[in-house]
């Protein structure tokens, strides 16, 4: 489904600020995999998602989706394969447009464009049906401007927009980090529900170690632009935050660490 081969990405090459964000990284996701990605700031996590989505091109290596090389395709050319939710609730929607207009734009990404109105009666019924699954009452507010929604409501809408047409790959970029704990829990539960129901192949970056342990069938730890630890199957099921920190400490050759130290 998704294959990354020996990806390298360097910023400010040849300058005193040179930073090797991705260092020969390889990763494969099978259809239906839900992979959580953790690592400290600067580990290369967001660069990884940007290379997959086409926001950045790798300096070396290949990005394949469904067996096709996407390495040199720009972001809009990959949109039909991908759904993405960002950390900032303001980033995934247009605040000046209504809920139904935002949904119509997301719908159009994976459907052939025509000269017909973007919000037809049939599509409105479809949007209402999908919004009902969120349990937030947004199905009764289709004409409300998205800028009037709370951060949690906007992130729920962004998540729905990214998933309601079952993208080949779902990218989640710390999508609960900017929310208060109760809203973060809501979005986490919605994520589990939508990914499970759609059997979506998902790559999720998170700074929440408990979230990384609890969600998905695979876990990847990054450091210095590389994958330094992976767990799946029974090993993933048995992981705890404490055992994960211990693995990081052993790999880095340090003493015992707290999650704050590791993820700062």
Number of C-alpha atoms within 10 A of each C-alpha: 16 22 19 21 15 17 23 22 23 16 13 10 11 9 8 7 9 11 16 18 23 29 18 17 20 17 13 13 18 12 15 18 20 24 23 25 26 28 25 18 15 18 21 24 27 17 19 21 19 17 22 26 26 20 14 18 23 22 13 16 16 21 26 16 20 14 10 12 14 20 22 13 15 14 18 13 13 16 17 17 17 24 26 23 26 20 18 17 23 15 13 19 23 16 17 13 15 19 25 23 21 23 25 19 15 20 20 13 16 15 10 7 10 8 5 7 8 18 17 11 10 8 15 18 13 11 23 17 12 16 24 13 15 20 11 13 13 22 20 11 14 19 13 17 17 23 16 12 15 13 17 21 20 23 29 27 26 24 25 24 25 23 23 17 16 22 20 21 29 22 23 24 22 20 25 27 16 16 19 11 11 10 18 17 15 17 22 16 13 18 20 13 14 18 20 14 10 14 15 19 23 27 24 24 26 22 22 17 21 15 15 25 22 16 19 23 18 22 24 20 22 22 21 18 24 21 22 16 15 15 18 15 11 10 12 19 15 12 17 15 17 14 11 20 18 17 16 21 16 12 11 11 9 10 9 13 13 12 16 11 10 16 16 10
